[in-house]
């Protein structure tokens, strides 16, 4: 995946990509004290639409509060920075957008309360993260970090080492994606996605208190399902329920709605995207490109 653009937004101004640099003594580089979001912008032929911009910025501020660091900008200023970073590159295609707040003081001290933070936003062209026709997933040996150990509701950079280890294991075993269990053995997440299981016409997904990220795409899918009459229940999911599910799919900003057609060598939905997954994925694609007026509040035009 090539990550590059002409310009980024860095600490209040647009700067060239190659000039966006930090010092090797930067606190976040040593201790993972960064907070980030991942957003998508969709080109619909007329404009580039950022999906659920407000919710992503709100979550970023909540993450900062949990970590105990200050954001040196208002939420509106961060929203404007995200739009400016995309607009500066004059993108006319689908993009991925990464705002990142990080502790930028050059120090090896641990206490972050009085340290400086910096904010950067970059975006780059981005297509499908996972094969839309379906992926093979493996339940890996690494467990999802429990929320009594680290604040998994926050998108803190250091916590994602958990995901790095999980995905590396799955890929080394020949699978596309990792599925993680929690400390009690229930399936809770992918390496960067929330998980849904379809059984007997209804959908099930782990509850927020089960050490999962409170995903914005997850919330989108739950809302869409309620609107079209698909029952969604939040409950713990066992490995056996995963293996015997009618359908399984992962959701996330990068993954969008991705069918899982095999888990640990066991076929799901005859190794084809199932009808519920397909219906939700199709609806989601229309929503993010602004084709459905009812959900227009979720998209922000760049130009």
Phi, psi and omega in degrees: 000116181272121182250105181196148174209181179277320187226153173229162171261124185219115177049050170097358181210158175280130180224162179293147181309312186288347180264357181275092186229155175231164181278153181292344178270007180300130185308314184297330180293328183270327190238005178069024183274063176234158176230133183222165172228158173236121178238158172244146169243131184246126177274120182255014181098341181234327182208163175261123185250122176273128186270124175053049179302313183300315183294324179293318180293320177300318180293326178298319179291324176295320178298319179297321179295319180295317180288335179091028178243159182262144172264120186280023180217160173279167177298321179295321178295324177291318176301316179296322180297320180296315179296317181297321181297321178288315183296324182299331181269355177053043181295139174231043180204170179296139182225159170252139185237130182235098167277138181221126174256131182217151177287113192257355176300140178272097184198161173250009176291153183267325184294119186265355192301325183249016181269157181281153174235152175237155178234132175228152176223126173227156181220155181204156179302140188207126177257229180278131179280320179236154180302120184293342179281353178129149182234161174258128183238154178232138170282118188266170183283333179289137178265151175294133179303134180276148185286359170271352180257315179217152183280084188290347175291337180267143177270076181263131186307314184299330180294335185285357169300327175305315180289322179300313180296319181295311182292322178300318178296314181297315181294324180294338178267003176092010180260164180277325188212157179259147168241132183250140171265159175273188184292344178262001177092002177277143179284126186239323186204166163270188181291336178209026186217156168272156186243142174234144178234133177256129177218123177054042174085356179244160179249145178229142179212147181299145179286160183300325183287358182267042175061035176253160170286137178282082190291140178285323174293322175304312178298321178299313182295318178299317179296314180298318181297317178298322181291331182254009172085022175262124182290134176234127178237134176270118182203156174299144182242124179275164178297323179296321178295326177294312182297326186257011181293151173289321178212153173223137173214156179250147179227145177180168180304312180286315184284340187056240174240105186245122178292142170255117186253359176203136176230120180052041178082359180260128183290138174244130177053045179054031180058035175224152175302131181280169185295322179291314178302314181297318180296316181291318180298319179294314178297316180300317180299323178289321182295313186291339178263012174072025183274350182239113186302325183304330184250021182296338179295343183272351183243139180240117179289142180273321185252000000 
